[in-house]
Amino acid sequence: MRSRVSIITRDIRRADGEAGREFDVVSAATLMSAFIGGLFLVFFLAAFLPWLLSRGMTAAVEGMMNQIGFGSFHANTIWSWLLVLVMFGLFTVFIVMIATAILLLYNLLSQRTGMGMGAARPLELVAGEPVDTVIGAEDLDDASFDELYAEAQRRKIPGRSAMTKDTLRSALRDTRRRTAGRAKT
């Protein structure tokens, strides 16, 4: 089963050779900034344009500015509106910093514990390196027919449905040798 590729995550290879996925914090912060900033800009223009055109609908903005510590704030000049813009810009930066810190903490914890998101790409290749198979070379002799067949499906071995257990084992060894030969060159 293929995982969806996301614009805020990237595939990694851990020190122990395990393929995984972690948050790309810069991409996530950029995406969140754009989304929150765009949302704020829409609301800002929805409140500012009526004031500009008819000096109305500013009570919500004035109330919010009073709540965040601007005493008896009145949106009656262009400078007061620029202050609103700056304050909501700072709010956007604050929210993005909190979300980015959470993503960084997640990446750190998943690296230390080894429990993170699974790899986004199929297991055949991650960063150009072959990944260990589901069944190791030493396990082929002890594997059941179902395990061998599942591995043959994963490796897309043709004619696998008509193969016996021994034939599957032999075909898996042959494809493993070919894959290992390609990885060395």
HUHU-V284838 format. One record per backbone hydrogen bond with DSSP energy under -0.5 kcal/mol. CO is the residue of the C=O (numbers start at 1). NH is the residue of the N-H. If there is no record, write none. Layout:
co=CO nh=NH
co=CO nh=NH
//
This chain:
co=6 nh=9
co=8 nh=24
co=10 nh=22
co=12 nh=20
co=14 nh=17
co=18 nh=14
co=20 nh=12
co=21 nh=117
co=22 nh=10
co=23 nh=25
co=24 nh=28
co=25 nh=29
co=26 nh=30
co=27 nh=31
co=28 nh=32
co=29 nh=33
co=30 nh=34
co=31 nh=35
co=32 nh=36
co=33 nh=37
co=34 nh=38
co=35 nh=39
co=36 nh=40
co=37 nh=41
co=38 nh=42
co=39 nh=43
co=40 nh=44
co=41 nh=45
co=42 nh=46
co=43 nh=47
co=44 nh=48
co=45 nh=49
co=47 nh=51
co=48 nh=52
co=49 nh=53
co=50 nh=54
co=50 nh=55
co=50 nh=56
co=51 nh=55
co=58 nh=62
co=59 nh=63
co=60 nh=64
co=61 nh=65
co=62 nh=66
co=63 nh=67
co=64 nh=68
co=65 nh=70
co=66 nh=69
co=71 nh=73
co=74 nh=76
co=77 nh=81
co=78 nh=82
co=79 nh=83
co=80 nh=84
co=81 nh=85
co=82 nh=86
co=83 nh=87
co=84 nh=88
co=85 nh=89
co=86 nh=90
co=87 nh=91
co=88 nh=92
co=89 nh=93
co=90 nh=94
co=91 nh=95
co=92 nh=96
co=93 nh=97
co=94 nh=98
co=95 nh=99
co=96 nh=100
co=97 nh=101
co=98 nh=102
co=99 nh=103
co=100 nh=104
co=101 nh=105
co=102 nh=106
co=103 nh=107
co=104 nh=108
co=105 nh=109
co=106 nh=110
co=107 nh=111
co=108 nh=112
co=109 nh=113
co=110 nh=114
co=114 nh=116
co=117 nh=21
co=120 nh=3
co=122 nh=125
co=124 nh=131
co=126 nh=129
co=129 nh=126
co=134 nh=136
co=136 nh=139
co=136 nh=140
co=137 nh=140
co=139 nh=143
co=144 nh=148
co=145 nh=149
co=146 nh=150
co=147 nh=151
co=148 nh=152
co=149 nh=153
co=150 nh=154
co=151 nh=155
co=152 nh=157
co=153 nh=156
co=156 nh=158
co=157 nh=160
co=159 nh=162
co=160 nh=163
co=164 nh=168
co=165 nh=169
co=166 nh=170
co=167 nh=171
co=168 nh=172
co=169 nh=173
co=170 nh=174
co=171 nh=175
co=172 nh=176
co=173 nh=177
co=174 nh=178
co=175 nh=179
co=176 nh=180
co=177 nh=181
co=178 nh=182
co=179 nh=183
co=180 nh=184
co=181 nh=185
//
